[in-house]
Amino acid sequence: MNTKLDTKKLNAEFEHKTPTEIIAWAVREFSPAIAVSSSFGTTSAVLLHMAARVKPDIKILFLETGFHFQKTLEFKEALTKQLALNVVDLRSVLPREEFKKTYGNLYERNPDACCRMNKVEPLQIALSGLKAWITSIRRGQTEHRRDVDFVEEYEGGIYKINPLATWDSKQMWEYLKQHGLPHHPLFEEGYSSIGCEPCTRPITLGEDERAGRWAGSQKTECGIHTFMKKQPKCENPKTS
C-alpha cells in the first residue's frame, strides 16, 4: 500500500523549517530511494554540505555532459574529496566521441536537443528507481522558478524536494563563508551560474544570476526541471 503525501500541508510547514531540517525529513521519508542532483556550480557546496551532514553516503547525481568547463571538473573533484561525497556520474547513452562525430556542435543548432540527450535522458534513467530527488533550485533564480514549492509530486510518484526554495543569494554566500566552503572558481570571472562551456557566459551588471545561460536565446532551462509533469498539490490524501 502506498501513502500519498499531503504536499499542501508539508509546504506550509516547511516555510518555517531550515533547509537542513527539510533534507532530514526527506531522508527519513524516502531513504534509501533518494538522491541529490548537483551541477557543481557557483554555490553548489551549500546543498552538498547540508545533504552530506544529514546522510554522508547519499548519492550525488552529476550530469557529465562532456562539455563542462575544465574548472568545473576540477572543482567537482576537489569538493568531492573535501566533503567525502558519493558522486555518481551520469552520461548519455551515446558514447561521447560518437555523439560528437554524429552531431558535431549540436548545442549551436539545437540546444534543446543537446540538453535532452546529454542531461534529461540520463537523469530520467537515474531517477527511474528513486522515490525522491533533492535539488538546489530557488525561487529567486528565474521567473520560471518563482513558484517552486519545497515538496512537489511528479508523474510516476516521484517527489522533488527543494529545501533552498526561499533562500536568496546573500544567504547562500553567508552559508559558504560560515562553513568555510569553496565557491566555483569561475565566479571570480563573472560567471554567476555555470553550465556547459559552449552555452555559458559571464553576466553583466544588473542581469539576473542565470542570464549567462544560453544567452541570446529564449532558453532558460536545460530541461531537467521541466521534463516531468507536475501533479496538483495533494491535500488530505488517502492511502490506496
GIGIJO-V752549 format. One record per residue. N is the residue number from 1. RES is the residue in three letters. PHI is phi in whole degrees, -180 to 180 (none if undefined). Layout:
n=N res=RES phi=PHI
n=N res=RES phi=PHI
This chain:
n=1 res=MET phi=none
n=2 res=ASN phi=-111
n=3 res=THR phi=-108
n=4 res=LYS phi=-77
n=5 res=LEU phi=-82
n=6 res=ASP phi=-83
n=7 res=THR phi=-66
n=8 res=LYS phi=-63
n=9 res=LYS phi=-68
n=10 res=LEU phi=-61
n=11 res=ASN phi=-65
n=12 res=ALA phi=-67
n=13 res=GLU phi=-67
n=14 res=PHE phi=-73
n=15 res=GLU phi=-61
n=16 res=HIS phi=-113
n=17 res=LYS phi=-111
n=18 res=THR phi=-82
n=19 res=PRO phi=-55
n=20 res=THR phi=-64
n=21 res=GLU phi=-65
n=22 res=ILE phi=-67
n=23 res=ILE phi=-62
n=24 res=ALA phi=-62
n=25 res=TRP phi=-61
n=26 res=ALA phi=-62
n=27 res=VAL phi=-64
n=28 res=ARG phi=-63
n=29 res=GLU phi=-74
n=30 res=PHE phi=-117
n=31 res=SER phi=-59
n=32 res=PRO phi=-92
n=33 res=ALA phi=-86
n=34 res=ILE phi=-145
n=35 res=ALA phi=-149
n=36 res=VAL phi=-112
n=37 res=SER phi=-105
n=38 res=SER phi=-148
n=39 res=SER phi=-93
n=40 res=PHE phi=51
n=41 res=GLY phi=-92
n=42 res=THR phi=-50
n=43 res=THR phi=-119
n=44 res=SER phi=-60
n=45 res=ALA phi=-61
n=46 res=VAL phi=-62
n=47 res=LEU phi=-64
n=48 res=LEU phi=-63
n=49 res=HIS phi=-66
n=50 res=MET phi=-61
n=51 res=ALA phi=-65
n=52 res=ALA phi=-67
n=53 res=ARG phi=-71
n=54 res=VAL phi=-77
n=55 res=LYS phi=-141
n=56 res=PRO phi=-54
n=57 res=ASP phi=-99
n=58 res=ILE phi=-60
n=59 res=LYS phi=-71
n=60 res=ILE phi=-110
n=61 res=LEU phi=-90
n=62 res=PHE phi=-121
n=63 res=LEU phi=-83
n=64 res=GLU phi=-86
n=65 res=THR phi=-76
n=66 res=GLY phi=90
n=67 res=PHE phi=-121
n=68 res=HIS phi=-72
n=69 res=PHE phi=-61
n=70 res=GLN phi=-61
n=71 res=LYS phi=-67
n=72 res=THR phi=-66
n=73 res=LEU phi=-65
n=74 res=GLU phi=-69
n=75 res=PHE phi=-63
n=76 res=LYS phi=-58
n=77 res=GLU phi=-63
n=78 res=ALA phi=-68
n=79 res=LEU phi=-70
n=80 res=THR phi=-60
n=81 res=LYS phi=-70
n=82 res=GLN phi=-63
n=83 res=LEU phi=-101
n=84 res=ALA phi=53
n=85 res=LEU phi=-82
n=86 res=ASN phi=-97
n=87 res=VAL phi=-90
n=88 res=VAL phi=-118
n=89 res=ASP phi=-82
n=90 res=LEU phi=-108
n=91 res=ARG phi=-127
n=92 res=SER phi=-66
n=93 res=VAL phi=-62
n=94 res=LEU phi=-80
n=95 res=PRO phi=-53
n=96 res=ARG phi=-54
n=97 res=GLU phi=-64
n=98 res=GLU phi=-68
n=99 res=PHE phi=-62
n=100 res=LYS phi=-65
n=101 res=LYS phi=-67
n=102 res=THR phi=-78
n=103 res=TYR phi=-110
n=104 res=GLY phi=60
n=105 res=ASN phi=-86
n=106 res=LEU phi=-60
n=107 res=TYR phi=-61
n=108 res=GLU phi=-79
n=109 res=ARG phi=-87
n=110 res=ASN phi=-151
n=111 res=PRO phi=-61
n=112 res=ASP phi=-63
n=113 res=ALA phi=-66
n=114 res=CYS phi=-63
n=115 res=CYS phi=-65
n=116 res=ARG phi=-62
n=117 res=MET phi=-75
n=118 res=ASN phi=-97
n=119 res=LYS phi=-125
n=120 res=VAL phi=-64
n=121 res=GLU phi=-63
n=122 res=PRO phi=-62
n=123 res=LEU phi=-69
n=124 res=GLN phi=-55
n=125 res=ILE phi=-63
n=126 res=ALA phi=-66
n=127 res=LEU phi=-80
n=128 res=SER phi=-59
n=129 res=GLY phi=-103
n=130 res=LEU phi=-107
n=131 res=LYS phi=-105
n=132 res=ALA phi=-151
n=133 res=TRP phi=-138
n=134 res=ILE phi=-97
n=135 res=THR phi=-126
n=136 res=SER phi=-111
n=137 res=ILE phi=-68
n=138 res=ARG phi=-131
n=139 res=ARG phi=-64
n=140 res=GLY phi=-84
n=141 res=GLN phi=-74
n=142 res=THR phi=-149
n=143 res=GLU phi=-62
n=144 res=HIS phi=-62
n=145 res=ARG phi=-97
n=146 res=ARG phi=-65
n=147 res=ASP phi=-108
n=148 res=VAL phi=-62
n=149 res=ASP phi=-99
n=150 res=PHE phi=-70
n=151 res=VAL phi=-129
n=152 res=GLU phi=-130
n=153 res=GLU phi=-97
n=154 res=TYR phi=-123
n=155 res=GLU phi=-55
n=156 res=GLY phi=90
n=157 res=GLY phi=84
n=158 res=ILE phi=-89
n=159 res=TYR phi=-108
n=160 res=LYS phi=-103
n=161 res=ILE phi=-110
n=162 res=ASN phi=-121
n=163 res=PRO phi=-65
n=164 res=LEU phi=-99
n=165 res=ALA phi=-49
n=166 res=THR phi=-94
n=167 res=TRP phi=-76
n=168 res=ASP phi=-106
n=169 res=SER phi=-61
n=170 res=LYS phi=-61
n=171 res=GLN phi=-63
n=172 res=MET phi=-63
n=173 res=TRP phi=-69
n=174 res=GLU phi=-65
n=175 res=TYR phi=-66
n=176 res=LEU phi=-58
n=177 res=LYS phi=-66
n=178 res=GLN phi=-59
n=179 res=HIS phi=-104
n=180 res=GLY phi=63
n=181 res=LEU phi=-98
n=182 res=PRO phi=-83
n=183 res=HIS phi=-111
n=184 res=HIS phi=-61
n=185 res=PRO phi=-61
n=186 res=LEU phi=-74
n=187 res=PHE phi=-60
n=188 res=GLU phi=-64
n=189 res=GLU phi=-102
n=190 res=GLY phi=99
n=191 res=TYR phi=-91
n=192 res=SER phi=-95
n=193 res=SER phi=-136
n=194 res=ILE phi=-123
n=195 res=GLY phi=-120
n=196 res=CYS phi=-71
n=197 res=GLU phi=-58
n=198 res=PRO phi=-67
n=199 res=CYS phi=-114
n=200 res=THR phi=-132
n=201 res=ARG phi=-133
n=202 res=PRO phi=-66
n=203 res=ILE phi=-94
n=204 res=THR phi=-110
n=205 res=LEU phi=-56
n=206 res=GLY phi=96
n=207 res=GLU phi=-80
n=208 res=ASP phi=-74
n=209 res=GLU phi=-67
n=210 res=ARG phi=-106
n=211 res=ALA phi=-66
n=212 res=GLY phi=-83
n=213 res=ARG phi=-93
n=214 res=TRP phi=52
n=215 res=ALA phi=-57
n=216 res=GLY phi=88
n=217 res=SER phi=-126
n=218 res=GLN phi=-89
n=219 res=LYS phi=-74
n=220 res=THR phi=-127
n=221 res=GLU phi=-132
n=222 res=CYS phi=-74
n=223 res=GLY phi=121
n=224 res=ILE phi=-70
n=225 res=HIS phi=-103
n=226 res=THR phi=-130
n=227 res=PHE phi=-76
n=228 res=MET phi=-94
n=229 res=LYS phi=-83
n=230 res=LYS phi=-78
n=231 res=GLN phi=-89
n=232 res=PRO phi=-61
n=233 res=LYS phi=-60
n=234 res=CYS phi=-96
n=235 res=GLU phi=-126
n=236 res=ASN phi=50
n=237 res=PRO phi=-68
n=238 res=LYS phi=-113
n=239 res=THR phi=-78
n=240 res=SER phi=-122
